[in-house]
Amino acid sequence: MQRTVRAFTLERMFVEQDPDPVTPHAGDRPREVLAEAGVLVEDGEGARVETDPDLWSSSLGEGLSGDGPLLQEVDQALADFLRENTVTWCGPEVPGDTFVDSYPGSGGDSFDTHEEYEADIADYVDCGDGG
């Protein structure tokens, strides 16, 4: 669950800020890991975050449900990005990792479908109450 909240939050950071200011704060390694995994996609228009794990690199195996070593590196890279950048679009500025840790739906058992779960996360990242 935390992986999804992290990916959605990082995606919003890239929308709210020019990705260039977002990425240097975390260093080169997290950017390389996320690019290799297909989470961070760079094209002619710049960089964007892919939140759909089905579109991530096949080397990650089971997408969001997996827990292999490469996916652990992705989790760490996402955490590094969020720790070093702030959420500025939902009231007072807070560290990205604090924002993710404050997601109220962290129990995850209250959703019948994956779509409901993602909609709740998207609502939270868009400054809603996550519900």
Solvent accessible surface area in square Angstrom, and as a share of the most:
residue,aa,sasa,rsa
1,M,81,0.36
2,Q,67,0.30
3,R,28,0.10
4,T,4,0.03
5,V,0,0.00
6,R,42,0.15
7,A,1,0.01
8,F,28,0.12
9,T,0,0.00
10,L,0,0.00
11,E,61,0.27
12,R,50,0.18
13,M,0,0.00
14,F,15,0.06
15,V,112,0.64
16,E,77,0.34
17,Q,46,0.21
18,D,85,0.44
19,P,27,0.17
20,D,94,0.49
21,P,64,0.40
22,V,0,0.00
23,T,8,0.05
24,P,91,0.57
25,H,108,0.48
26,A,17,0.13
27,G,32,0.31
28,D,110,0.57
29,R,136,0.49
30,P,9,0.05
31,R,58,0.21
32,E,95,0.43
33,V,14,0.08
34,L,0,0.00
35,A,44,0.34
36,E,122,0.55
37,A,6,0.05
38,G,19,0.19
39,V,0,0.00
40,L,4,0.02
41,V,41,0.24
42,E,96,0.43
43,D,78,0.41
44,G,89,0.86
45,E,174,0.78
46,G,38,0.36
47,A,15,0.12
48,R,114,0.42
49,V,7,0.04
50,E,23,0.10
51,T,24,0.14
52,D,56,0.29
53,P,18,0.12
54,D,125,0.65
55,L,119,0.59
56,W,12,0.04
57,S,34,0.22
58,S,111,0.72
59,S,68,0.44
60,L,14,0.07
61,G,60,0.58
62,E,127,0.57
63,G,9,0.09
64,L,36,0.18
65,S,94,0.60
66,G,8,0.08
67,D,101,0.52
68,G,30,0.29
69,P,107,0.67
70,L,67,0.33
71,L,0,0.00
72,Q,96,0.43
73,E,66,0.30
74,V,1,0.01
75,D,28,0.14
76,Q,97,0.43
77,A,3,0.02
78,L,0,0.00
79,A,13,0.10
80,D,28,0.14
81,F,0,0.00
82,L,1,0.01
83,R,116,0.42
84,E,83,0.37
85,N,6,0.03
86,T,44,0.25
87,V,1,0.00
88,T,62,0.36
89,W,33,0.12
90,C,36,0.22
91,G,56,0.54
92,P,116,0.73
93,E,113,0.51
94,V,47,0.27
95,P,62,0.39
96,G,0,0.00
97,D,44,0.23
98,T,64,0.37
99,F,16,0.07
100,V,6,0.04
101,D,101,0.52
102,S,67,0.43
103,Y,5,0.02
104,P,84,0.53
105,G,14,0.14
106,S,67,0.43
107,G,63,0.61
108,G,28,0.27
109,D,141,0.73
110,S,95,0.61
111,F,49,0.20
112,D,133,0.69
113,T,64,0.37
114,H,90,0.40
115,E,126,0.56
116,E,78,0.35
117,Y,28,0.11
118,E,47,0.21
119,A,63,0.49
120,D,11,0.06
121,I,0,0.00
122,A,35,0.27
123,D,53,0.27
124,Y,22,0.08
125,V,5,0.03
126,D,86,0.45
127,C,63,0.38
128,G,30,0.29
129,D,111,0.57
130,G,8,0.07
131,G,91,0.87
